[in-house]
Amino acid sequence: MTDTEIDTTSSHPPRLTRLTFHGPLSETRANNLVQRLTRTNPTTVLDIGCGWGELMLRVLAAAPEATGVGIDIKAEDLARGRRNAEARGLAQRAAFVEESAVGTSHGPADLVLCVGASQALSAAEPPEHTTEALRALRRLVADGGRVLLGEGFWQRPPTSAELSGMWPGAAATDHYDLATLLDLAVAAGFRPEWTETANLDEWEEFESAYQADVEAWLAEHPDHPLAAETRERLDGHRAQWMSYRGVLGLAYLTLVPAR
Protein backbone atom coordinates (compact mmCIF):
# COMPACT_ATOMS: atom_id res chain seq x y z
CA MET A 1 0.00 0.00 0.00
CA THR A 2 1.40 3.41 -0.97
CA ASP A 3 1.41 6.49 1.28
CA THR A 4 -1.52 7.94 -0.65
CA GLU A 5 -3.72 4.88 -0.36
CA ILE A 6 -6.27 4.60 2.45
CA ASP A 7 -6.71 1.44 4.48
CA THR A 8 -10.50 1.45 4.90
CA THR A 9 -10.46 -1.65 7.08
CA SER A 10 -8.25 -0.28 9.87
CA SER A 11 -8.86 3.48 9.81
CA HIS A 12 -11.48 4.75 12.25
CA PRO A 13 -13.42 7.99 12.61
CA PRO A 14 -11.45 10.65 14.53
CA ARG A 15 -12.90 12.02 17.73
CA LEU A 16 -13.35 15.71 18.59
CA THR A 17 -10.06 16.82 17.05
CA ARG A 18 -11.57 20.17 15.95
CA LEU A 19 -12.77 21.10 19.45
CA THR A 20 -10.72 23.31 21.74
CA PHE A 21 -13.38 23.34 24.46
CA HIS A 22 -16.06 20.72 24.93
CA GLY A 23 -18.81 23.30 24.84
CA PRO A 24 -19.94 26.58 23.23
CA LEU A 25 -17.06 28.73 24.46
CA SER A 26 -15.21 31.23 22.28
CA GLU A 27 -11.59 32.23 22.70
CA THR A 28 -12.68 35.72 23.69
CA ARG A 29 -15.02 34.51 26.41
CA ALA A 30 -12.48 31.96 27.64
CA ASN A 31 -9.81 34.67 27.96
CA ASN A 32 -12.21 36.92 29.87
CA LEU A 33 -13.21 34.08 32.17
CA VAL A 34 -9.61 33.20 32.94
CA GLN A 35 -8.81 36.83 33.77
CA ARG A 36 -11.83 37.09 36.07
CA LEU A 37 -11.32 33.74 37.77
CA THR A 38 -7.66 34.38 38.55
CA ARG A 39 -8.15 37.83 40.10
CA THR A 40 -8.43 36.20 43.52
CA ASN A 41 -5.11 34.36 42.99
CA PRO A 42 -6.38 30.81 43.46
CA THR A 43 -3.83 28.21 44.53
CA THR A 44 -6.08 25.16 44.16
CA VAL A 45 -8.34 24.41 41.19
CA LEU A 46 -10.85 21.58 40.88
CA ASP A 47 -12.41 20.81 37.50
CA ILE A 48 -15.53 18.62 37.67
CA GLY A 49 -16.28 16.64 34.52
CA CYS A 50 -13.12 18.14 33.09
CA GLY A 51 -12.84 16.25 29.81
CA TRP A 52 -9.36 17.25 28.64
CA GLY A 53 -9.36 20.23 31.01
CA GLU A 54 -8.58 23.00 28.53
CA LEU A 55 -10.01 25.77 30.68
CA MET A 56 -8.26 24.43 33.80
CA LEU A 57 -4.92 24.40 31.99
CA ARG A 58 -5.42 28.00 30.91
CA VAL A 59 -6.20 28.99 34.49
CA LEU A 60 -3.02 27.26 35.68
CA ALA A 61 -0.99 29.06 33.04
CA ALA A 62 -2.38 32.39 34.28
CA ALA A 63 -1.98 31.50 37.97
CA PRO A 64 1.57 30.16 38.31
CA GLU A 65 1.17 29.31 42.03
CA ALA A 66 -1.89 27.14 41.43
CA THR A 67 -2.26 23.39 41.12
CA GLY A 68 -5.25 21.72 39.55
CA VAL A 69 -7.14 18.43 39.64
CA GLY A 70 -9.46 17.43 36.82
CA ILE A 71 -12.01 14.65 37.39
CA ASP A 72 -13.75 12.73 34.64
CA ILE A 73 -14.76 9.18 33.76
CA LYS A 74 -13.55 9.25 30.13
CA ALA A 75 -10.01 7.90 29.99
CA GLU A 76 -9.46 9.07 26.41
CA ASP A 77 -10.22 12.68 27.28
CA LEU A 78 -8.08 12.53 30.42
CA ALA A 79 -5.15 11.21 28.38
CA ARG A 80 -5.55 14.13 25.99
CA GLY A 81 -5.46 16.50 28.97
CA ARG A 82 -2.26 14.93 30.28
CA ARG A 83 -0.61 15.27 26.86
CA ASN A 84 -1.64 18.92 26.64
CA ALA A 85 -0.36 19.60 30.16
CA GLU A 86 2.97 18.01 29.32
CA ALA A 87 3.29 20.01 26.11
CA ARG A 88 2.67 23.28 28.00
CA GLY A 89 4.99 22.56 30.89
CA LEU A 90 2.09 22.14 33.32
CA ALA A 91 2.34 18.41 34.02
CA GLN A 92 3.73 18.95 37.52
CA ARG A 93 0.78 21.18 38.45
CA ALA A 94 -2.11 19.41 36.72
CA ALA A 95 -3.52 16.02 37.69
CA PHE A 96 -6.19 14.21 35.68
CA VAL A 97 -8.09 11.62 37.71
CA GLU A 98 -10.43 8.97 36.32
CA GLU A 99 -13.25 8.76 38.84
CA SER A 100 -16.85 9.75 39.49
CA ALA A 101 -17.38 13.21 40.92
CA VAL A 102 -20.27 12.10 43.13
CA GLY A 103 -19.04 12.32 46.70
CA THR A 104 -15.53 13.22 45.57
CA SER A 105 -12.86 13.55 48.25
CA HIS A 106 -11.17 16.38 46.38
CA GLY A 107 -11.72 19.92 47.62
CA PRO A 108 -12.47 22.34 48.98
CA ALA A 109 -10.65 24.33 46.30
CA ASP A 110 -10.15 28.03 45.73
CA LEU A 111 -11.65 27.69 42.25
CA VAL A 112 -14.12 25.03 41.15
CA LEU A 113 -14.96 24.62 37.47
CA CYS A 114 -18.09 22.73 36.46
CA VAL A 115 -18.88 23.51 32.86
CA GLY A 116 -21.61 21.43 31.27
CA ALA A 117 -21.05 18.74 33.89
CA SER A 118 -23.46 19.34 36.76
CA GLN A 119 -24.93 15.88 36.11
CA ALA A 120 -21.60 14.45 37.27
CA LEU A 121 -22.33 15.66 40.81
CA SER A 122 -25.74 14.09 41.27
CA ALA A 123 -27.59 10.89 40.49
CA ALA A 124 -30.91 12.77 40.46
CA GLU A 125 -32.95 13.16 37.29
CA PRO A 126 -33.09 16.54 35.55
CA PRO A 127 -33.79 19.19 36.53
CA GLU A 128 -33.41 18.22 40.20
CA HIS A 129 -29.76 17.34 39.60
CA THR A 130 -29.04 21.07 39.18
CA THR A 131 -30.12 21.83 42.75
CA GLU A 132 -28.07 18.94 44.13
CA ALA A 133 -25.07 19.95 42.03
CA LEU A 134 -25.21 23.52 43.37
CA ARG A 135 -25.24 22.22 46.94
CA ALA A 136 -22.27 19.99 46.18
CA LEU A 137 -20.39 22.88 44.60
CA ARG A 138 -20.99 24.99 47.69
CA ARG A 139 -19.27 22.27 49.75
CA LEU A 140 -16.41 21.95 47.26
CA VAL A 141 -15.42 25.62 47.10
CA ALA A 142 -13.31 27.27 49.79
CA ASP A 143 -14.47 30.42 51.56
CA GLY A 144 -13.52 33.41 49.47
CA GLY A 145 -13.20 31.23 46.38
CA ARG A 146 -15.14 31.09 43.14
CA VAL A 147 -17.23 28.59 41.22
CA LEU A 148 -17.67 28.72 37.47
CA LEU A 149 -20.86 26.86 36.63
CA GLY A 150 -21.71 26.26 32.99
CA GLU A 151 -25.32 25.11 33.00
CA GLY A 152 -27.99 24.57 30.38
CA PHE A 153 -31.23 26.56 30.49
CA TRP A 154 -34.21 27.13 28.26
CA GLN A 155 -33.96 30.42 26.39
CA ARG A 156 -37.70 30.08 25.82
CA PRO A 157 -40.17 27.27 26.46
CA PRO A 158 -39.63 24.56 23.83
CA THR A 159 -42.54 23.45 21.70
CA SER A 160 -43.72 19.85 21.57
CA ALA A 161 -42.36 19.53 18.04
CA GLU A 162 -38.95 20.83 19.12
CA LEU A 163 -38.82 18.48 22.09
CA SER A 164 -39.65 15.50 19.89
CA GLY A 165 -36.54 16.21 17.81
CA MET A 166 -34.13 16.64 20.72
CA TRP A 167 -32.40 13.97 22.80
CA PRO A 168 -34.42 10.83 23.63
CA GLY A 169 -37.04 11.55 26.24
CA ALA A 170 -36.52 15.32 26.12
CA ALA A 171 -39.04 17.19 28.25
CA ALA A 172 -39.82 20.80 29.04
CA THR A 173 -38.85 20.02 32.65
CA ASP A 174 -35.28 19.03 31.71
CA HIS A 175 -34.03 22.59 32.27
CA TYR A 176 -34.98 25.76 34.12
CA ASP A 177 -35.05 29.24 32.67
CA LEU A 178 -32.15 31.55 33.46
CA ALA A 179 -33.93 33.48 36.21
CA THR A 180 -34.80 30.28 38.05
CA LEU A 181 -31.26 28.99 37.65
CA LEU A 182 -29.92 32.14 39.30
CA ASP A 183 -32.46 31.85 42.12
CA LEU A 184 -31.33 28.27 42.74
CA ALA A 185 -27.71 29.38 42.94
CA VAL A 186 -28.61 31.98 45.56
CA ALA A 187 -30.66 29.44 47.51
CA ALA A 188 -27.66 27.08 47.52
CA GLY A 189 -25.49 29.69 49.25
CA PHE A 190 -23.98 31.70 46.40
CA ARG A 191 -24.06 35.24 45.11
CA PRO A 192 -23.79 35.58 41.32
CA GLU A 193 -20.75 37.74 40.64
CA TRP A 194 -21.11 37.51 36.87
CA THR A 195 -23.80 36.16 34.55
CA GLU A 196 -23.23 35.53 30.85
CA THR A 197 -24.60 33.18 28.24
CA ALA A 198 -23.20 31.51 25.15
CA ASN A 199 -24.23 33.26 21.95
CA LEU A 200 -25.34 31.71 18.68
CA ASP A 201 -21.89 32.02 17.10
CA GLU A 202 -20.39 30.02 19.98
CA TRP A 203 -23.06 27.35 19.66
CA GLU A 204 -22.58 27.07 15.90
CA GLU A 205 -18.80 26.83 16.24
CA PHE A 206 -19.13 24.15 18.91
CA GLU A 207 -21.75 22.03 17.16
CA SER A 208 -19.96 22.26 13.81
CA ALA A 209 -16.58 21.38 15.32
CA TYR A 210 -18.20 18.57 17.31
CA GLN A 211 -18.92 16.70 14.08
CA ALA A 212 -16.55 18.25 11.52
CA ASP A 213 -13.70 15.75 11.71
CA VAL A 214 -16.05 12.78 11.48
CA GLU A 215 -18.07 14.36 8.67
CA ALA A 216 -14.89 14.82 6.65
CA TRP A 217 -13.82 11.25 7.43
CA LEU A 218 -17.20 9.88 6.34
CA ALA A 219 -17.07 11.79 3.05
CA GLU A 220 -13.73 10.07 2.32
CA HIS A 221 -14.78 6.61 3.61
CA PRO A 222 -18.34 5.97 2.34
CA ASP A 223 -17.72 2.22 2.09
CA HIS A 224 -15.93 1.76 5.41
CA PRO A 225 -17.42 -0.96 7.67
CA LEU A 226 -18.25 1.77 10.20
CA ALA A 227 -19.73 4.18 7.64
CA ALA A 228 -23.39 3.26 8.08
CA GLU A 229 -23.47 3.57 11.86
CA THR A 230 -21.32 6.71 11.71
CA ARG A 231 -23.68 8.31 9.19
CA GLU A 232 -26.68 7.47 11.37
CA ARG A 233 -25.02 8.97 14.43
CA LEU A 234 -24.00 12.17 12.63
CA ASP A 235 -27.38 12.68 11.01
CA GLY A 236 -29.14 12.02 14.31
CA HIS A 237 -27.04 14.52 16.24
CA ARG A 238 -27.40 17.17 13.57
CA ALA A 239 -31.19 16.75 13.65
CA GLN A 240 -31.15 17.14 17.43
CA TRP A 241 -29.05 20.29 17.18
CA MET A 242 -31.47 21.80 14.67
CA SER A 243 -34.26 21.12 17.18
CA TYR A 244 -32.60 22.80 20.16
CA ARG A 245 -30.78 25.53 18.19
CA GLY A 246 -31.89 28.86 19.63
CA VAL A 247 -33.92 27.12 22.35
CA LEU A 248 -31.31 25.55 24.62
CA GLY A 249 -28.87 28.01 26.14
CA LEU A 250 -25.76 27.67 28.25
CA ALA A 251 -25.15 30.05 31.13
CA TYR A 252 -21.69 30.76 32.51
CA LEU A 253 -22.22 31.78 36.12
CA THR A 254 -19.31 33.04 38.23
CA LEU A 255 -20.50 32.34 41.76
CA VAL A 256 -19.15 33.62 45.09
CA PRO A 257 -19.87 31.52 48.21
CA ALA A 258 -21.88 33.58 50.69
CA ARG A 259 -20.60 33.53 54.25
C-alpha distance (Angstrom), angle and dihedral (degrees) to the residues before:
residue distance angle dihedral
M1 . . .
T2 3.81 . .
D3 3.82 125.0 .
T4 3.80 90.3 -103.0
E5 3.78 95.9 52.2
I6 3.81 120.5 94.1
D7 3.78 122.4 -134.9
T8 3.81 100.0 -141.8
T9 3.78 93.0 -176.9
S10 3.81 97.8 59.5
S11 3.82 104.4 27.5
H12 3.79 115.5 95.3
P13 3.80 134.3 -164.7
P14 3.83 112.1 -84.3
R15 3.78 118.7 -120.1
L16 3.81 126.0 -128.5
T17 3.80 95.2 -39.4
R18 3.84 91.7 145.9
L19 3.81 94.2 54.7
T20 3.79 121.7 95.8
F21 3.81 93.2 176.6
H22 3.78 125.4 23.1
G23 3.78 92.3 -125.6
P24 3.83 144.2 36.3
L25 3.80 97.2 -61.6
S26 3.80 123.9 136.1
E27 3.78 125.4 -150.4
T28 3.79 89.9 -113.1
R29 3.79 94.0 53.1
A30 3.80 92.0 43.1
N31 3.82 91.0 53.2
N32 3.80 91.3 48.9
L33 3.80 91.5 48.3
V34 3.79 92.6 50.3
Q35 3.81 91.3 50.4
R36 3.81 91.9 49.4
L37 3.79 95.9 43.7
T38 3.80 94.3 49.9
R39 3.81 96.2 49.6
T40 3.80 89.3 92.5
N41 3.83 91.0 53.0
P42 3.81 98.1 -122.6
T43 3.79 116.6 -156.1
T44 3.81 97.1 -172.3
V45 3.81 125.7 46.2
L46 3.81 126.9 -173.6
D47 3.81 119.4 -168.3
I48 3.82 114.1 -164.0
G49 3.80 114.9 -155.2
C50 3.78 86.6 1.5
G51 3.80 100.9 173.5
W52 3.80 101.8 -169.9
G53 3.81 90.8 -18.3
E54 3.79 99.5 -125.9
L55 3.79 94.9 158.1
M56 3.82 91.9 45.5
L57 3.79 91.0 52.5
R58 3.80 90.8 51.2
V59 3.79 90.2 50.8
L60 3.81 90.3 51.0
A61 3.79 90.8 49.8
A62 3.82 89.6 53.2
A63 3.82 94.1 43.1
P64 3.81 105.4 48.5
E65 3.83 93.8 -176.6
A66 3.80 93.3 55.3
T67 3.78 131.1 98.7
G68 3.77 123.3 -161.5
V69 3.79 140.3 -154.9
G70 3.78 121.1 -160.8
I71 3.81 119.5 -163.3
D72 3.78 124.7 -161.5
I73 3.80 139.9 137.4
K74 3.83 96.8 -134.2
A75 3.79 108.9 93.4
E76 3.81 93.5 -168.1
D77 3.79 92.8 57.4
L78 3.80 92.3 44.8
A79 3.80 90.3 52.5
R80 3.80 89.3 52.5
G81 3.80 89.0 51.8
R82 3.80 91.9 51.5
R83 3.81 91.0 50.4
N84 3.79 91.3 49.8
A85 3.81 91.5 47.8
E86 3.79 90.9 51.1
A87 3.80 92.3 48.6
R88 3.82 91.1 52.3
G89 3.78 96.7 45.3
L90 3.80 92.5 -110.0
A91 3.81 100.2 111.3
Q92 3.81 92.9 106.9
R93 3.80 91.5 54.4
A94 3.81 101.8 38.4
A95 3.80 125.6 68.3
F96 3.80 123.5 -173.8
V97 3.80 113.1 -158.3
E98 3.80 126.0 -167.8
E99 3.79 104.8 -142.0
S100 3.79 144.0 103.7
A101 3.79 115.8 -84.9
V102 3.81 93.3 -143.3
G103 3.79 106.4 111.4
T104 3.80 91.9 -5.2
S105 3.80 117.2 -175.4
H106 3.80 91.6 -144.5
G107 3.79 118.1 102.9
P108 2.88 168.1 0.5
A109 3.79 88.9 -176.0
D110 3.79 133.0 178.8
L111 3.80 90.0 -123.9
V112 3.79 126.0 26.0
L113 3.80 120.4 -169.5
C114 3.79 119.7 -162.1
V115 3.77 108.9 163.8
G116 3.78 116.1 171.0
A117 3.80 89.6 -21.9
S118 3.80 108.4 93.5
Q119 3.81 88.4 120.1
A120 3.81 87.3 67.2
L121 3.81 89.7 67.9
S122 3.79 98.7 53.0
A123 3.77 140.3 40.1
A124 3.81 90.6 -153.2
E125 3.79 121.9 113.7
P126 3.80 119.7 -106.7
P127 2.91 131.7 -53.7
E128 3.82 93.9 16.6
H129 3.80 90.0 60.4
T130 3.82 88.5 70.5
T131 3.80 92.2 62.2
E132 3.80 92.1 46.9
A133 3.80 91.2 46.3
L134 3.81 91.5 52.8
R135 3.80 90.6 51.8
A136 3.80 90.3 49.5
L137 3.80 91.3 49.0
R138 3.79 90.2 52.1
R139 3.81 88.5 57.1
L140 3.81 92.8 45.5
V141 3.81 97.9 52.8
A142 3.79 122.3 79.3
D143 3.80 121.4 -126.0
G144 3.78 108.8 -84.7
G145 3.80 90.9 20.2
R146 3.78 132.4 114.3
V147 3.79 138.2 -119.6
L148 3.78 123.1 -153.8
L149 3.79 107.5 -157.6
G150 3.78 118.6 -173.3
E151 3.79 105.0 -167.3
G152 3.77 135.6 168.7
F153 3.80 120.5 -118.8
W154 3.77 137.5 170.1
Q155 3.79 111.8 -99.8
R156 3.80 85.9 -162.0
P157 3.80 133.1 -8.6
P158 3.81 108.4 -74.2
T159 3.78 119.1 -124.6
S160 3.79 122.4 -122.3
A161 3.79 90.0 -108.9
E162 3.80 91.7 52.4
L163 3.79 92.5 48.1
S164 3.80 91.3 50.9
G165 3.81 89.4 59.0
M166 3.80 97.0 47.5
W167 3.80 128.8 79.9
P168 3.82 117.1 -37.6
G169 3.78 111.1 -73.5
A170 3.81 94.1 9.3
A171 3.80 112.2 174.1
A172 3.77 136.5 -178.6
T173 3.81 87.3 -115.4
D174 3.82 93.2 60.8
H175 3.80 91.7 91.7
Y176 3.79 140.4 21.7
D177 3.77 126.2 -132.1
L178 3.79 118.1 -101.5
A179 3.80 95.8 -100.1
T180 3.80 91.7 53.5
L181 3.79 91.2 46.4
L182 3.80 90.1 55.4
D183 3.81 91.3 47.3
L184 3.81 89.7 53.0
A185 3.80 91.0 51.4
V186 3.80 90.5 53.1
A187 3.81 91.5 46.8
A188 3.82 89.3 52.7
G189 3.80 91.5 57.9
F190 3.80 104.5 -88.8
R191 3.76 138.2 116.6
P192 3.81 115.1 -146.5
E193 3.79 106.7 -121.8
W194 3.79 94.0 178.3
T195 3.80 134.1 9.1
E196 3.79 123.2 -166.0
T197 3.77 136.2 151.2
A198 3.79 135.0 -147.9
N199 3.79 112.6 -100.7
L200 3.79 128.1 -138.2
D201 3.81 93.3 -97.8
E202 3.81 90.2 56.5
W203 3.80 91.7 48.5
E204 3.80 92.5 48.8
E205 3.80 92.5 48.2
F206 3.80 91.1 48.9
E207 3.79 97.4 45.6
S208 3.81 92.8 44.3
A209 3.80 93.0 47.8
Y210 3.80 90.1 45.1
Q211 3.79 90.0 67.0
A212 3.81 104.8 19.0
D213 3.79 99.6 95.9
V214 3.80 92.7 47.4
E215 3.81 92.8 44.4
A216 3.80 89.9 54.5
W217 3.81 90.6 46.3
L218 3.81 91.6 50.5
A219 3.80 92.1 50.2
E220 3.82 88.4 56.0
H221 3.83 95.9 41.1
P222 3.83 107.0 42.4
D223 3.81 92.1 148.1
H224 3.80 98.0 44.1
P225 3.84 114.7 126.6
L226 3.81 88.3 -116.3
A227 3.81 95.3 46.1
A228 3.81 98.2 95.9
E229 3.79 96.6 50.5
T230 3.81 91.0 41.1
R231 3.81 91.2 52.1
E232 3.80 90.9 49.5
R233 3.79 91.8 50.1
L234 3.81 94.0 47.7
D235 3.79 94.2 46.2
G236 3.79 91.1 46.7
H237 3.80 94.2 51.3
R238 3.78 92.8 45.5
A239 3.82 90.1 52.4
Q240 3.81 90.0 50.6
W241 3.79 91.3 50.1
M242 3.80 91.2 51.4
S243 3.81 87.8 53.4
Y244 3.81 96.8 51.7
R245 3.82 96.8 32.9
G246 3.80 106.9 123.5
V247 3.81 91.4 4.5
L248 3.79 104.3 69.3
G249 3.78 114.6 58.9
L250 3.77 134.2 -173.9
A251 3.79 120.0 -139.3
Y252 3.78 122.7 -156.5
L253 3.80 105.6 -153.6
T254 3.81 120.7 -173.5
L255 3.79 102.4 -156.8
V256 3.80 129.9 -165.8
P257 3.83 117.6 -156.2
A258 3.80 109.4 -119.5
R259 3.78 115.3 -132.0
